Each structure stands twice: as structure tokens, then as C-alpha cells.
Amino acid sequence: MKKKNTWIWIIVTLAIIGIFIGFLIIEAKKPGKYDTFAQCITDSGAKFYGAWWCPHCEAQKALFGKSVKKLPYVECQTPQSQQNDLCNSLNIKGYPTWRFPDGSELTGEQTFVTLGAKTNCPVPTN
């Protein structure tokens, strides 16, 4: 009887884990709230330069939530915390740095309103 109960618990546990994993996969495939805005920024030719260790870069990314995957993000740091050759050649001096097709540049965290104005992208409303 003990062996039967053990198998029932194993099956129930695996079923719960399977349901949880399925839910995570479904949620991951849903579009982000700001996908259209982030894609418009990318399509405008803007670039977002940052570093993996930069708290302001993380805050900028967090503003976009799941839609961060649509941003034109360029990682400037190596795993050893040194600036990579690309960002050196572009003379990136701080993070986050946003560069726009008109040649202008903004550093620091930017609002949706500012990014929309610089890229001619409609700013999402909450």
C-alpha cells in the first residue's frame, strides 16, 4: 500500500510541475504590452547601448517589461566588465546611451514620451 501511495504522489507532483511549465510557456509566448512601441523604436533606426551591470539600463529595460526583447539593445560590456570594441569605436561613454538616426544622443534613463518624440513613434497609453 505504501508503494502505491508513493507512486500516486509522484504522478500528482509531476502533473503539477507539467501544468506549471505549460503555463510559463504560454505566458512567455504572449505579446508584451509595449511590443508595438518597442518595435517602432527599433524600426526608426535608434539604438540603445548598455551594460549588463548597469542599474539604469536595467531600469530602462524594466520600463518596457516583456517588450524589452523588441528593443534595439546593444550590449557594450564583456563578461570581464570591459567595454567591447564596437562600443569603443562608437565612442559610447556612459550607460544607457540612446542614439538616433538624426545623429543625436541621449544618456540616462528616458521616458516613453522622450523616446516617442525622438523616434516619431506613438507613445502608448496605459
C-alpha positions in Angstrom: 0.0 0.0 0.0 2.9 2.4 0.8 4.4 1.9 -2.6 1.1 2.7 -4.3 0.8 5.9 -2.3 4.3 6.9 -3.3 3.6 6.5 -7.0 0.4 8.5 -6.7 2.3 11.4 -5.1 5.0 11.2 -7.7 2.4 11.3 -10.5 0.5 14.2 -8.9 3.7 16.1 -8.4 4.8 15.6 -12.0 1.4 16.6 -13.2 1.5 19.9 -11.2 5.0 20.6 -12.4 3.9 19.9 -16.0 0.9 22.3 -15.7 3.2 25.0 -14.2 5.7 24.7 -17.0 3.0 24.7 -19.6 1.6 27.9 -18.1 5.1 29.5 -18.2 5.5 28.6 -21.9 2.1 30.0 -22.8 2.8 33.3 -20.9 6.2 33.7 -22.5 4.7 33.5 -26.0 2.1 36.2 -25.3 3.0 39.6 -26.7 4.3 42.3 -24.4 2.2 45.3 -23.6 4.6 47.7 -25.4 5.7 45.4 -28.3 4.4 47.9 -30.9 6.2 50.8 -29.4 9.4 48.9 -28.9 9.3 47.6 -32.5 8.6 51.2 -33.8 11.7 52.4 -31.9 13.8 49.6 -33.5 12.3 50.3 -36.9 13.2 54.0 -36.5 16.9 53.1 -36.5 17.5 54.1 -32.9 20.0 52.1 -30.8 20.1 51.5 -27.0 23.6 50.9 -25.7 24.0 49.5 -22.3 25.9 47.2 -19.9 24.8 44.1 -18.1 25.9 45.5 -14.7 24.2 48.9 -15.2 21.3 49.5 -12.8 20.0 52.4 -15.0 20.0 50.1 -18.0 18.0 47.5 -16.1 15.5 50.2 -15.0 15.2 51.3 -18.7 14.6 47.7 -19.8 12.1 47.2 -16.9 10.0 50.1 -18.2 9.3 48.0 -21.3 8.5 44.8 -19.4 8.2 41.8 -21.7 8.6 44.1 -24.7 12.3 44.6 -23.9 13.0 41.8 -26.4 11.9 44.1 -29.2 14.2 47.0 -28.3 17.4 47.7 -30.4 19.6 46.9 -27.4 23.4 46.7 -27.9 25.4 45.2 -25.0 28.6 47.2 -24.6 30.4 45.2 -21.9 32.3 42.0 -21.9 31.9 39.5 -19.1 35.1 41.0 -17.6 33.3 44.4 -17.4 35.4 45.9 -20.1 33.8 47.9 -22.9 33.8 45.9 -26.2 35.4 47.1 -29.5 32.1 48.1 -31.1 31.1 50.5 -28.3 34.7 51.8 -28.1 34.6 52.6 -31.9 31.2 54.3 -31.4 32.7 56.4 -28.5 30.0 55.3 -26.1 30.9 57.0 -22.8 28.0 56.1 -20.4 25.0 53.9 -20.0 22.3 53.8 -21.0 23.0 55.7 -24.2 20.4 56.2 -26.9 21.5 57.1 -30.4 19.0 58.2 -33.0 19.1 58.3 -36.8 19.4 62.1 -36.9 22.7 61.8 -35.1 21.5 63.0 -31.7 22.2 61.1 -28.5 20.7 61.0 -25.0 22.2 59.4 -22.0 20.5 58.1 -18.9 17.0 56.6 -18.5 14.5 58.0 -20.9 10.7 58.3 -20.7 8.3 56.9 -23.3 7.4 60.5 -24.2 11.0 61.4 -24.9 11.7 58.2 -26.9 8.5 58.7 -28.8 9.4 62.2 -29.7 12.9 61.3 -30.8 11.7 58.3 -32.9 8.3 59.6 -34.2 6.7 56.6 -32.5 3.2 56.9 -31.0 3.6 56.8 -27.2 1.5 54.0 -25.6 -1.2 55.0 -23.2 -1.7 52.9 -20.1 
